[in-house]
Amino acid sequence: QRCSLLTLRDVIKSFASWRVVEQRRIFFEITGSLFAYVSQIWVTHLSSVEDLVSHGQLDSVTDSLSLSCICLKILQLMLLYGFSRFNADSDAIKNVELFIQLAPKALELRSQLPVEHSSHEAAENVVTTIMKTLYKLQRNHPIGYVSFISSTFELVYSTIFNQDI
């Protein structure tokens, strides 16, 4: 699954760089058909991490978090460049809401993992990618992001001032 996700990321990355109008329309269609599927894969891998941590399977946690991070990077490209109007697509809006909801859980998960294990670094990558996605989305689609400003401020505040994380 890792190889297929990496290949998909490279393909989506090349599609995202297209600038001709007709090519952009093709990318919009591809995003529309793949977005929900990649979202589901991301959520599946991220939700399986909690069970793996509770069973002490840290190597599986690392694999699952790595796959989750690859999916997140694909979603980031699709959110930034795959919608003509980001705020008009309900899947995109649901996914941004999901990013904001899952970021604190990912931060909490990172604090539960041993620092010396590679799973901690993988969790750190997921948290960083979520934050970068929110930042880039706000920068690229400022009008569509207005409805998420208050929840983003709450997320940033809780991230900065929570000593437990």
C-alpha positions in Angstrom: 0.0 0.0 0.0 2.9 2.3 0.7 4.2 2.1 -2.9 0.7 2.8 -4.4 0.2 5.8 -2.1 3.6 7.2 -2.9 2.9 6.8 -6.6 -0.5 8.5 -6.2 1.2 11.3 -4.3 3.7 11.8 -7.2 0.9 11.7 -9.8 -1.3 14.2 -7.8 1.8 16.4 -7.3 2.4 16.6 -11.0 -1.3 17.2 -11.7 -1.3 20.0 -9.2 1.4 21.8 -11.1 -0.6 22.0 -14.3 -1.5 25.6 -15.3 -3.4 25.3 -18.5 -7.2 25.7 -18.0 -8.2 22.4 -19.6 -5.6 20.5 -17.6 -6.8 22.2 -14.4 -10.4 21.0 -15.2 -9.0 17.5 -15.6 -7.4 17.8 -12.2 -10.6 19.1 -10.6 -12.4 16.0 -11.9 -9.7 13.7 -10.6 -9.8 15.4 -7.2 -13.6 15.1 -7.1 -13.4 11.3 -7.7 -10.5 10.5 -5.5 -10.8 12.9 -2.6 -13.3 10.9 -0.5 -11.4 7.7 -1.0 -8.1 9.1 0.1 -9.8 10.8 3.0 -11.2 7.4 4.1 -7.8 5.8 3.9 -6.3 8.6 6.0 -8.9 8.3 8.7 -8.7 4.5 8.8 -4.9 4.6 9.3 -5.1 7.4 11.9 -7.9 5.7 13.8 -6.1 2.3 13.9 -3.1 4.0 15.7 -5.0 4.2 19.0 -5.7 0.5 19.0 -2.1 -0.3 18.1 -0.8 1.9 20.9 -3.0 0.3 23.4 -1.7 -3.1 22.4 1.9 -1.9 22.4 2.6 -2.6 18.8 4.9 0.4 18.2 6.3 -0.8 14.9 2.8 -1.1 13.5 2.1 2.4 14.8 5.0 3.8 12.9 3.9 2.1 9.7 0.3 3.3 10.1 1.4 6.8 10.9 3.7 6.9 7.9 0.9 5.8 5.6 -1.4 8.4 7.3 1.2 11.1 6.6 1.4 10.2 2.9 -2.4 10.3 2.6 -2.4 13.6 4.4 0.1 15.0 1.8 -2.1 13.8 -1.0 -5.1 15.5 0.6 -3.1 18.6 1.1 -2.4 18.9 -2.6 -6.0 18.1 -3.5 -7.3 20.7 -1.1 -4.9 23.4 -2.2 -5.1 22.9 -6.0 -7.8 20.4 -6.8 -10.9 22.6 -6.2 -11.8 25.6 -8.2 -13.7 27.0 -5.2 -12.7 25.2 -2.0 -15.6 26.5 0.0 -18.2 25.2 -2.5 -17.2 21.5 -2.0 -18.7 19.8 1.0 -16.1 17.0 1.1 -13.3 19.6 1.3 -15.1 21.4 4.1 -15.7 18.2 6.1 -12.1 17.3 5.7 -10.8 20.6 7.0 -13.2 20.2 10.0 -11.8 16.7 10.5 -8.2 18.1 10.4 -9.1 20.6 13.1 -10.8 17.8 15.2 -8.0 15.3 14.8 -5.1 17.6 15.4 -5.4 17.6 19.2 -5.8 13.8 19.2 -2.6 13.5 17.1 -0.8 15.8 19.6 -2.1 13.7 22.5 -1.0 10.5 20.8 2.4 11.9 20.1 2.8 12.6 23.9 1.9 9.0 24.6 4.6 7.5 22.4 8.2 7.0 23.7 10.5 9.7 22.4 13.3 7.4 21.5 11.0 5.3 19.2 10.5 6.0 15.5 6.7 6.2 16.1 7.2 9.4 18.0 8.8 11.0 14.9 6.1 9.6 12.7 3.4 11.2 15.0 5.4 14.4 14.9 5.3 14.3 11.0 1.5 13.9 11.1 1.0 16.8 13.4 3.3 19.0 11.4 1.6 18.1 8.2 -1.8 18.9 9.6 -0.6 22.3 10.8 1.1 23.0 7.5 -2.1 22.0 5.6 -4.2 24.4 7.6 -1.7 27.2 7.2 -1.4 26.7 3.4 -5.1 26.4 3.0 -5.6 29.6 4.8 -3.0 31.3 2.6 -4.3 29.9 -0.7 -8.1 30.1 0.0 -8.6 33.0 2.4 -12.2 33.5 1.6 -13.2 29.9 2.0 -11.2 29.6 5.2 -13.0 32.3 7.0 -15.5 29.9 8.7 -12.5 27.9 10.2 -10.7 30.9 11.8 -12.2 30.6 15.3 -11.6 26.8 15.5 -8.1 27.3 14.2 -7.3 29.9 16.8 -8.6 27.5 19.5 -6.4 24.7 18.1 -3.3 27.0 18.1 -4.1 28.2 21.6 -4.5 24.7 23.0 -1.4 23.6 21.2 0.8 26.4 22.5 -0.5 26.6 26.1 -1.2 23.0 26.9 1.7 21.6 28.9 0.5 18.0 28.8 1.1 17.8 25.1 
